[in-house]
């Protein structure tokens, strides 16, 4: 691949892909943070509704038991969503690493092409005579 225009175009595409995968990784990280905050909030609600030693009516105990059960289900669902978000973050981080490898490979190809071009130019300069021949007109 010696065509500099083609390499430049491929580099632009790989750079764009890298930017997109980094953005996706950031979104996955934000989603994980959001899911973790939701899990923490649900855990706080579960602690707030835990039974206390007091004289309460049967209706109140039944309602709080129902509410605790619903919070428990929500906590399980939130834990599953958090796990899914963690997996998404890992996949997007791997995609970012792959995009960075691709971009680095193109940059190395561009650098090699630049070195080859410099070597050609040096050889061309070496082939040029050191002193130009002087032509004298007949006097």
Secondary structure, 3 states (H helix, E strand, C coil): CCCHHHHHHHHHHHHHHHHHHHHHHHHHHHHHHHHHHHHHHHHHHHHHHCCCCCCCCHHHHHHHHHHHHHHHHHHHHHHHHHHHHHHHHHHHHHHHHHHHHHHHHHHHHHHHHHHHHHHHHHHHHHHCCCCCCCCCCCC
